[in-house]
Each structure stands twice: as C-alpha cells, then as structure tokens.
C-alpha cells in the first residue's frame, strides 16, 4: 500500500489580489503560510512517512512544501520541476479577474479558465498543461507509488487537475469542473498498482 498526497499551495499574494497568476513567481501571504501549517497538521494525523516530495518550480508551491515537511520533521529532499508548474495564463497574467470579465465578458473568461483545450492568447490550455504534467507524473512518480512508497506533491490548481484526471480516470468534460482549494490535502491510496481510495482531509479554517 502507498499514498499519494496532492496539495495545492497556500494562498499566494496574487490569489489575495484576485489576479491571474500562472507562471508569475509570487510568494505566499501570511494566510497562505497558515494554510500550509494547517495542511501539515492534517497530514500529520495520517501517521504516514513521506518517502518522496515534489513541487513545481514556483516558490509558492516550494515554500508550502517546506512548511509541511518542517512540521512533519521530515528531511526528504524536495524535487522541484517546471513540469508541475501552474498553467501559463499568457496575456491574462497579472490582470484582475473581475476587470478581465468586464473587458471580455463572463463567457469568454469562463472558456479560457474552464475549457479543456482553449488557451488565452500566448498561454496554455488545461490540455497543454496536462501534456507536460502527466508524462512527468507517469515517469517520475507512479513507479514510486507502485513500489509502495509514499509521495507528496505541492503544485497548482491546473497541474493538479491534470494529475487528478489521470489518477481518477476522468474525461475532458469532468475534469474542468473539478475544484481544488488552497491548502486542502487530497490523499489517494494505491494497492497492487491501482488507486483504491480517495480522501480529502479535513482542515480547520480560521
């Protein structure tokens, strides 16, 4: 048996400002650091030893994982890779989401944010994100789970959607409706190379 723990980073500076973030390398807010700590306490209750730790190359994900591993007193080396980065929002990056809706309309923003294969100008679609995230997951992480080793990944809404799409066997329509909250660990249990159980851990919010 092995466990895969997926964790979206805590609230970032641009989450707080309601801005499209994508590849912009912004840090956690104080609230985001609290979310990371609370997530760590929830993971601690699993009483599972984490064997491998992965994050995206963006500091909001890396710093979230630093906090989690510190609280767990786990000295596993973090492997950071851009394959796990958030979706690139292209020309939307840095724009306020409400102002973008006023400029392009709710429907167009919804298409850019929630369609599977339509990207904003100079950006990535969820499909584009999956095309880099899923091969990395299959090559670097799945073998460890199949070898009964426990893995944690801290990343982003869309890179984690890509992984969840594969792990849960969701189709292109199902995955776009999946919501992933900051700081809430999702745990998948594997046995005999099959995912057999999913649990979203309870994290108390303040």
N, C-alpha and C positions, 0 to 999 in steps of 0.2 A: 504493500500500500504506500502511496505517496500523495503529497498535497501540493497543489499549485495555488499560490495566493496572489491575486491581482489587486493592485491598489492604485487608484487614481490619486495623483499628488494632492496635497492640501491646497487650500485657496491661495491663488497667486495674486501678485499686485495688479495684474490686468484683469483677472476674474473680478476682483473687487470693483474695478472701474468699468466693468461691463464692456471690455474691449475684445475684439478678435485677436487672439494671441498667436496661435500657430507656432512657428519656429522662433519667434522672438524670445530671447532667453531672459525672462523676468524671474524674480525670486518669489519666495513665499511671503505672505503677510504674517503678522503675529497670529492672526486667526488660523492661517494655514499651518503654522507650526503647532498650534494646539491640536488641530485636526490630526496631524501626523502622530502626535503623542497619544491621543485617544485611540487612534487606529492601532498603535503599537500595543496598548494595554489589552485591546480586544484580541489581537493575535497572540499575545502572551497567554491568554486563557486557553488557547488551543493546546498548550503544552507540547508543541512540536518544535523540533530542532530544525532550523533552516540550514540547508546544505549549500545552496547557491542563491545569489542575489543579483538581480539585473535591474537596470534603469535605462531610461532614454539618456541622450547626451545633454539634455536640458536641465539646468540647475534646480528648477522647481521639483522635478522628479528625483534627482540625485539627493537633494537636501532632505526630501521627505524620507527617502530610504535611509539616509544617515541617521535621522532621528529615530526611526523604527529600530534599526539594528543596535543603536546605542542603548535604548531602553530594554531591548531583549538581551543585552550583554552578549551579543553575537558578533564575532570578529571576522565573519566571512567577507572576503574581498568583493566589492561591488564591481560588476562588469557593466560599463555604460556603452551604449551603442546607438547611433543615429537611426538605425532601423526601427527603433522603438519610439522615435520622436512623434510628437503630435502632427496631425495633418497640417500641411502648409496652406494657409489661407490666402496666399497671394496678395492681390490688391486690396483685400479686405483687412489685412493685418494692421492693427493699430486703430481701426475705426470703431467708434461706439456702435454697439449693436442696434440700439434704438434709432440712432441717426441714420444708420445704413438702411433700416426698414423704411424710414421716411423718404430716403433717396431712391431706393429701388423697389419698394413695396414689400409687404409681408410675404407674398407668394414667391417672389424671386429669391428672397433671403432663405425661405424655407427650402427651396430647391437646392440652393448652394449648400446649406447646412445639413440637410437630411436625405437628399437623394444619394444613391449608391455610386453613380458613375458620372455625375455632372460637377465639374470643378469651377470655382471662381477664377476670374482672369489671373493667369500666372500662378495659379495654385494647384492643389491636389484635390481629387475626389476621394471618397472613402475607398473606392476600388484602388486608386493609386497608392493610398496608404497601406492597404492590405497587401498589395503586390511587393512591398518591401518588408512588412512586418511578419507576414505568415511564413515566408521561406526562412527567415531568421529563427522564428519560433520552432519550426519543424527541425531545423538543423542543430540549433544550439540547446534548446530547452526540452523538447519532447523526449529525446533519448535519456535525459536525466530522470524525468518522471517515470519512464518505462523501467529505469534501473532502480526504482523505489527510493529516489532521492527527492527531498522537498525543496521547492523553488518559490521565491517571491519575486514579483515584477512590479516596479512602480513606474507608471507611464502616464498616459493621457486618454482623454475620452475616446478619441478615434483610433489610436493604436490599440487600445484595449478592446474596443469594439471588434477590431479585426481578429484579435485572438479569440474573443468570445464566439465570434461567428464560426471559427474552425472548431473550437472545443465543444460547443453545443450543437453543431451541425445546422445552424440557422441559414436561411436563404437570404437573398439580397433585399427582399421586402421586409423580412422580420428584423434584420439587424439594424436598419435605420431607425427603428422605433425603440431600441434599447437605450435606456438612460443609465448613466454611470455617474454617481455622485462623488464629489471630492471626499477623500478620507474615509471611505467605507470599504473595508476589505471584502473581497469575494473569494471564497475558497472552493476549489474543485478537488475531489478525491479520485485518485486513479487506482485501479486494481487490474492486473493482467492486461495492461496496455489499453484499458478502457476507462473513460470517465464515468464514474458510477454515482456521484453525488455532488450537488452544488449547495453551498450555504452562503448567505450574505450575513456577515457578522453584525451584531447589534453594537452600535457605537453611540453613547450618550452625547447629545449636543448641548452646549451651553450658550 
